[in-house]
Structures are given as structure tokens and as C-alpha cells.
Amino acid sequence: MTYKVLVLGACCAGKTSLYEALRERFNVIESDDAVLDRAGGIWPSTASENRRVVVETAAEALAMGEVIHISSFVPTAMIRAARADGFTVALLRVPLVELERRNRERQRAGGHHDMSHWFASQLESYAELDAEHLVDHILDGTEPLARIAASVASLTA
């Protein structure tokens, strides 16, 4: 079985939970983990350094023969190239009000920064990708995790 799947989702959309649900059965690269690994366990201190490392780790993941790459951001040109290379692109869609609720909950639970400043640009970027027909599947990020994971797993068949 050969699979190439790119799952995009905003901050607080459930990407890490999805990674946890899939990693036992599939080769899954979660962007945040890959960035932290590349940066020695410390998040890049500037936006430009963060973008550079995110793009590098995405390029490495998208070059793999079998992978599910989960990320909040991959440059559009890389998405086009990935699709030309056989990748299926899925969008983990979560309404803004739910992203905001999850963000507040994560902050209350501790250990998480406020991610709300990313939501507008991420959702706008995903709408542009969808309008350009670069999204093959929409995943309802408000569904139970098991259902979302099963949907992604079905994209590997």
C-alpha cells in the first residue's frame, strides 16, 4: 500500500490528536513535532525562521514515498507539486467559533499560547486553496476523532 496524504488544519483544529490516532498504523509527520525536532526542541524565535523550518520539514515529508503529513501551513506551490506527485490533500475544517473555544480551553488547561492571531489568515488561506481546487477532501473537524481518523485512513487505500 502506497499512500501520500497531506492534511491541513488551523491551529486548534485537532491536528495533534489526529496524529496520535494515526501514528500506530501509518507513517505520520506532524509539522509542529518536525519543527521542534529540527530546531532542537525550541520553537524558532522569529516568524521568518519559523517559516523557513516549516517549509524545510514540509519539503522533507512531501518527498517521502509513503506519508501522511499534517500541518497548518504548506506553501501553495508545494501543495501543487505534491498533488502532481500523487498526494491527496485534505482539509480539517473547523468553524472559527469552535477554534476560538478550543483555543481558550487549551489556554485554561495550561501550557498553550494564544493561537487566535493565526486563525483569520489560516482560514483565508484554506478558502483560497479550496477555490483553486487544491483540496480533494473536506474533513469535518467537529466530528469525533475516531471518525476523522477513519476518514483520513480511507484516503490511504
Backbone as CSV, one residue per row, in Angstrom:
resi,resn,N_x,N_y,N_z,CA_x,CA_y,CA_z,C_x,C_y,C_z
1,MET,0.849,-1.174,0.000,0.000,0.000,0.000,0.891,1.232,0.000
2,THR,0.692,2.085,-0.987,1.414,3.350,-1.055,0.418,4.471,-0.802
3,TYR,0.778,5.375,0.067,-0.128,6.473,0.370,0.655,7.765,0.503
4,LYS,0.021,8.825,0.028,0.557,10.172,0.119,-0.614,11.083,0.427
5,VAL,-0.672,11.538,1.667,-1.793,12.368,2.103,-1.247,13.588,2.824
6,LEU,-1.761,14.732,2.477,-1.453,15.988,3.158,-2.734,16.453,3.822
7,VAL,-2.695,16.607,5.149,-3.846,17.101,5.899,-3.492,18.487,6.424
8,LEU,-4.289,19.457,6.046,-4.115,20.830,6.514,-5.198,21.150,7.526
9,GLY,-4.833,21.921,8.526,-5.812,22.346,9.519,-5.260,23.493,10.339
10,ALA,-6.142,24.380,10.715,-5.751,25.552,11.501,-5.247,25.142,12.881
11,CYS,-4.604,26.082,13.538,-4.242,25.885,14.940,-5.527,25.534,15.689
12,CYS,-5.458,24.580,16.593,-6.577,24.138,17.424,-7.619,23.318,16.664
13,ALA,-7.302,22.892,15.437,-8.263,22.111,14.651,-8.251,20.634,15.017
14,GLY,-7.236,20.194,15.764,-7.171,18.795,16.154,-6.082,18.004,15.449
15,LYS,-5.103,18.698,14.907,-4.036,18.025,14.155,-3.215,17.090,15.031
16,THR,-2.865,17.509,16.230,-2.060,16.665,17.109,-2.845,15.440,17.547
17,SER,-4.113,15.611,17.846,-4.954,14.466,18.209,-5.073,13.497,17.037
18,LEU,-5.213,14.032,15.835,-5.288,13.190,14.646,-3.976,12.423,14.456
19,TYR,-2.861,13.106,14.644,-1.550,12.456,14.581,-1.489,11.283,15.555
20,GLU,-1.894,11.507,16.783,-1.869,10.453,17.804,-2.744,9.271,17.399
21,ALA,-3.876,9.558,16.772,-4.797,8.495,16.377,-4.283,7.672,15.199
22,LEU,-3.419,8.246,14.380,-2.962,7.576,13.157,-1.563,6.987,13.238
23,ARG,-0.741,7.446,14.144,0.688,7.135,14.105,1.037,5.669,14.324
24,GLU,0.158,4.898,14.935,0.444,3.476,15.142,0.321,2.686,13.845
25,ARG,-0.509,3.163,12.924,-0.779,2.416,11.688,-0.089,2.981,10.454
26,PHE,0.326,4.240,10.512,0.842,4.909,9.327,2.111,5.688,9.652
27,ASN,2.874,5.998,8.615,3.990,6.919,8.743,3.392,8.326,8.719
28,VAL,3.336,8.964,9.877,2.710,10.276,10.001,3.751,11.279,10.481
29,ILE,3.825,12.392,9.780,4.688,13.504,10.172,3.780,14.654,10.571
30,GLU,3.882,15.092,11.802,3.112,16.241,12.268,4.054,17.430,12.273
31,SER,3.682,18.479,11.601,4.558,19.621,11.358,5.162,20.208,12.630
32,ASP,4.356,20.422,13.658,4.881,21.036,14.878,5.988,20.182,15.497
33,ASP,5.769,18.860,15.544,6.807,17.963,16.068,8.066,18.026,15.220
34,ALA,7.880,18.027,13.891,9.035,18.073,12.984,9.814,19.371,13.150
35,VAL,9.104,20.479,13.334,9.768,21.776,13.531,10.559,21.763,14.838
36,LEU,9.938,21.278,15.904,10.639,21.223,17.190,11.857,20.310,17.124
37,ASP,11.730,19.163,16.449,12.885,18.271,16.281,14.009,18.977,15.546
38,ARG,13.675,19.654,14.452,14.676,20.344,13.630,15.341,21.467,14.415
39,ALA,14.555,22.138,15.267,15.059,23.306,15.997,15.619,22.937,17.366
40,GLY,15.874,21.657,17.606,16.474,21.246,18.869,15.558,21.353,20.063
41,GLY,14.255,21.225,19.842,13.303,21.251,20.946,12.840,22.632,21.356
42,ILE,13.315,23.654,20.665,12.927,25.035,20.981,12.271,25.639,19.748
43,TRP,11.068,26.185,19.937,10.358,26.772,18.811,11.165,27.934,18.237
44,PRO,11.265,28.049,16.903,12.002,29.165,16.300,11.526,30.508,16.845
45,SER,12.469,31.394,17.075,12.158,32.642,17.774,11.608,33.745,16.885
46,THR,11.762,33.623,15.572,11.239,34.655,14.673,10.287,34.024,13.663
47,ALA,9.403,34.850,13.128,8.451,34.359,12.127,9.176,33.849,10.889
48,SER,10.234,34.538,10.475,10.951,34.110,9.269,11.673,32.784,9.499
49,GLU,12.253,32.605,10.680,12.921,31.343,10.988,11.890,30.220,11.096
50,ASN,10.751,30.505,11.701,9.693,29.518,11.808,9.238,29.086,10.410
51,ARG,8.985,30.036,9.552,8.534,29.716,8.185,9.584,28.880,7.452
52,ARG,10.851,29.248,7.585,11.913,28.505,6.918,11.919,27.048,7.367
53,VAL,11.829,26.831,8.666,11.880,25.469,9.194,10.608,24.701,8.816
54,VAL,9.459,25.348,8.856,8.208,24.695,8.455,8.290,24.248,6.998
55,VAL,8.802,25.117,6.135,8.910,24.782,4.714,9.915,23.647,4.503
56,GLU,11.036,23.691,5.200,12.026,22.614,5.075,11.453,21.270,5.515
57,THR,10.784,21.257,6.645,10.236,19.990,7.139,9.104,19.499,6.245
58,ALA,8.303,20.419,5.698,7.247,20.018,4.759,7.862,19.418,3.503
59,ALA,8.922,20.036,2.998,9.581,19.507,1.796,10.092,18.089,2.032
60,GLU,10.667,17.853,3.194,11.152,16.513,3.521,10.006,15.516,3.614
61,ALA,8.925,15.900,4.267,7.777,14.996,4.402,7.158,14.699,3.049
62,LEU,7.006,15.722,2.219,6.357,15.543,0.926,7.235,14.794,-0.066
63,ALA,8.504,14.631,0.242,9.405,13.851,-0.612,9.360,12.360,-0.280
64,MET,8.695,12.003,0.804,8.628,10.595,1.214,7.686,9.820,0.299
65,GLY,7.945,8.539,0.175,7.116,7.682,-0.659,5.778,7.343,-0.036
66,GLU,5.757,7.162,1.269,4.519,6.879,1.992,4.474,7.764,3.225
67,VAL,3.487,8.629,3.276,3.413,9.546,4.410,2.032,10.184,4.496
68,ILE,1.630,10.456,5.704,0.537,11.379,5.977,1.212,12.561,6.656
69,HIS,1.195,13.701,6.006,1.805,14.909,6.575,0.676,15.803,7.060
70,ILE,0.746,16.183,8.336,-0.285,17.003,8.967,0.327,18.347,9.324
71,SER,-0.274,19.426,8.832,0.321,20.748,9.026,-0.745,21.831,8.973
72,SER,-0.425,22.962,9.567,-1.303,24.121,9.422,-0.921,24.942,8.195
73,PHE,0.322,24.775,7.719,0.776,25.586,6.589,1.734,24.806,5.707
74,VAL,1.451,24.828,4.432,2.362,24.382,3.388,2.177,25.388,2.253
75,PRO,3.259,25.944,1.716,3.103,26.920,0.631,2.307,26.338,-0.546
76,THR,1.516,27.186,-1.165,0.647,26.751,-2.256,1.430,26.062,-3.373
77,ALA,2.585,26.583,-3.732,3.386,25.961,-4.793,3.784,24.534,-4.407
78,MET,4.085,24.315,-3.138,4.432,22.974,-2.679,3.209,22.056,-2.709
79,ILE,2.046,22.598,-2.421,0.823,21.800,-2.490,0.558,21.382,-3.929
80,ARG,0.712,22.311,-4.849,0.532,21.966,-6.271,1.500,20.861,-6.681
81,ALA,2.755,20.990,-6.292,3.766,19.982,-6.637,3.438,18.642,-5.980
82,ALA,2.977,18.679,-4.745,2.625,17.441,-4.045,1.463,16.743,-4.747
83,ARG,0.466,17.500,-5.145,-0.669,16.900,-5.857,-0.208,16.295,-7.180
84,ALA,0.699,16.971,-7.875,1.234,16.430,-9.133,2.018,15.146,-8.884
85,ASP,2.536,14.997,-7.673,3.306,13.807,-7.291,2.413,12.719,-6.679
86,GLY,1.114,12.909,-6.725,0.203,11.871,-6.260,-0.387,12.064,-4.877
87,PHE,-0.126,13.196,-4.249,-0.696,13.451,-2.924,-2.178,13.781,-3.021
88,THR,-2.914,13.317,-2.032,-4.287,13.717,-1.806,-4.246,14.788,-0.722
89,VAL,-4.954,15.875,-0.933,-4.975,16.979,0.031,-6.330,17.005,0.730
90,ALA,-6.282,16.951,2.042,-7.495,17.006,2.855,-7.421,18.221,3.773
91,LEU,-8.552,18.832,3.996,-8.635,19.994,4.879,-9.472,19.635,6.089
92,LEU,-8.875,19.774,7.254,-9.560,19.569,8.528,-10.264,20.882,8.859
93,ARG,-11.536,20.955,8.523,-12.293,22.206,8.651,-12.995,22.281,10.001
94,VAL,-12.746,23.382,10.698,-13.376,23.658,11.989,-13.837,25.112,11.946
95,PRO,-15.095,25.389,12.283,-15.587,26.774,12.271,-14.792,27.664,13.246
96,LEU,-14.685,28.935,12.902,-13.927,29.893,13.707,-14.377,29.899,15.161
97,VAL,-15.669,29.878,15.403,-16.157,29.922,16.782,-15.653,28.712,17.574
98,GLU,-15.560,27.562,16.935,-15.055,26.366,17.611,-13.547,26.451,17.819
99,LEU,-12.826,26.983,16.839,-11.382,27.181,17.018,-11.125,28.089,18.213
100,GLU,-11.900,29.158,18.312,-11.737,30.094,19.427,-12.035,29.412,20.760
101,ARG,-13.086,28.574,20.795,-13.423,27.862,22.025,-12.296,26.903,22.421
102,ARG,-11.796,26.163,21.450,-10.703,25.232,21.729,-9.450,25.968,22.182
103,ASN,-9.184,27.102,21.591,-8.026,27.907,21.961,-8.123,28.344,23.419
104,ARG,-9.297,28.833,23.808,-9.494,29.250,25.204,-9.318,28.069,26.150
105,GLU,-9.878,26.926,25.772,-9.778,25.730,26.615,-8.324,25.288,26.771
106,ARG,-7.569,25.309,25.694,-6.156,24.924,25.763,-5.365,25.877,26.653
107,GLN,-5.686,27.161,26.599,-5.005,28.129,27.461,-5.377,27.894,28.926
108,ARG,-6.656,27.641,29.189,-7.099,27.374,30.560,-6.437,26.119,31.123
109,ALA,-6.305,25.097,30.280,-5.705,23.832,30.716,-4.210,24.001,30.984
110,GLY,-3.634,25.056,30.457,-2.220,25.356,30.700,-1.297,24.818,29.628
111,GLY,-0.171,25.492,29.512,0.858,25.025,28.610,0.708,25.436,27.158
112,HIS,-0.355,26.155,26.813,-0.543,26.560,25.424,-0.657,28.080,25.332
113,HIS,-0.086,28.599,24.275,-0.166,30.029,24.000,-1.457,30.339,23.248
114,ASP,-1.818,31.591,23.240,-2.972,32.048,22.475,-2.641,31.945,20.987
115,MET,-3.404,31.164,20.254,-3.166,30.963,18.828,-4.169,31.715,17.966
116,SER,-5.054,32.469,18.586,-6.150,33.105,17.849,-5.672,34.083,16.782
117,HIS,-4.479,34.643,16.948,-3.982,35.596,15.950,-3.691,34.928,14.604
118,TRP,-3.632,33.602,14.561,-3.374,32.878,13.310,-4.653,32.512,12.568
119,PHE,-5.775,32.470,13.248,-6.988,31.901,12.667,-7.423,32.568,11.365
120,ALA,-7.511,33.883,11.339,-8.023,34.572,10.145,-7.171,34.276,8.915
121,SER,-5.862,34.370,9.047,-5.001,34.127,7.881,-5.036,32.663,7.457
122,GLN,-5.106,31.752,8.429,-5.168,30.332,8.075,-6.468,30.015,7.348
123,LEU,-7.592,30.462,7.878,-8.869,30.172,7.249,-8.962,30.816,5.867
124,GLU,-8.421,32.005,5.714,-8.400,32.665,4.402,-7.547,31.868,3.414
125,SER,-6.408,31.387,3.868,-5.528,30.582,3.018,-6.224,29.297,2.573
126,TYR,-6.926,28.634,3.488,-7.623,27.397,3.133,-8.756,27.670,2.149
127,ALA,-9.456,28.787,2.304,-10.521,29.150,1.362,-9.935,29.366,-0.034
128,GLU,-8.764,29.987,-0.102,-8.102,30.195,-1.396,-7.694,28.860,-2.019
129,LEU,-7.163,27.950,-1.213,-6.790,26.626,-1.732,-8.024,25.895,-2.258
130,ASP,-9.114,25.964,-1.518,-10.351,25.321,-1.935,-10.856,25.948,-3.236
131,ALA,-10.811,27.273,-3.326,-11.265,27.969,-4.537,-10.409,27.601,-5.755
132,GLU,-9.140,27.281,-5.517,-8.245,26.875,-6.607,-8.318,25.373,-6.874
133,HIS,-9.252,24.689,-6.216,-9.457,23.248,-6.380,-8.213,22.443,-6.010
134,LEU,-7.527,22.892,-4.964,-6.345,22.189,-4.482,-6.655,21.324,-3.261
135,VAL,-7.912,21.313,-2.835,-8.342,20.483,-1.712,-9.211,19.369,-2.279
136,ASP,-8.800,18.133,-2.018,-9.528,16.978,-2.536,-10.641,16.508,-1.604
137,HIS,-10.439,16.680,-0.305,-11.408,16.192,0.687,-11.524,17.200,1.826
138,ILE,-12.752,17.412,2.264,-13.011,18.230,3.444,-13.337,17.274,4.585
139,LEU,-12.620,17.414,5.690,-12.862,16.622,6.893,-13.531,17.526,7.909
140,ASP,-14.639,17.102,8.450,-15.352,17.884,9.454,-14.632,17.727,10.789
141,GLY,-13.882,18.743,11.162,-13.083,18.698,12.380,-13.886,18.742,13.660
142,THR,-15.210,18.829,13.562,-16.048,18.784,14.762,-16.588,17.382,15.015
143,GLU,-16.336,16.467,14.094,-16.767,15.079,14.284,-15.881,14.410,15.322
144,PRO,-16.310,13.260,15.856,-15.457,12.519,16.794,-14.121,12.147,16.133
145,LEU,-13.076,12.167,16.930,-11.732,11.893,16.429,-11.660,10.564,15.681
146,ALA,-12.295,9.540,16.186,-12.247,8.224,15.528,-12.801,8.298,14.111
147,ARG,-13.838,9.082,13.911,-14.420,9.226,12.576,-13.479,9.995,11.651
148,ILE,-12.866,11.041,12.169,-11.918,11.816,11.361,-10.731,10.933,10.977
149,ALA,-10.200,10.196,11.945,-9.056,9.309,11.669,-9.426,8.246,10.638
150,ALA,-10.635,7.704,10.733,-11.084,6.708,9.746,-11.182,7.330,8.360
151,SER,-11.635,8.570,8.289,-11.717,9.259,7.001,-10.334,9.441,6.388
152,VAL,-9.375,9.838,7.210,-8.011,10.002,6.704,-7.431,8.646,6.310
153,ALA,-7.655,7.645,7.125,-7.162,6.294,6.804,-7.720,5.820,5.474
154,SER,-8.967,6.160,5.186,-9.572,5.738,3.920,-8.887,6.382,2.714
155,LEU,-8.234,7.508,2.938,-7.515,8.175,1.845,-6.210,7.473,1.506
156,THR,-5.802,6.527,2.334,-4.551,5.801,2.082,-4.784,4.554,1.239
157,ALA,-6.051,4.180,1.038,-6.374,2.936,0.315,-6.224,3.108,-1.181
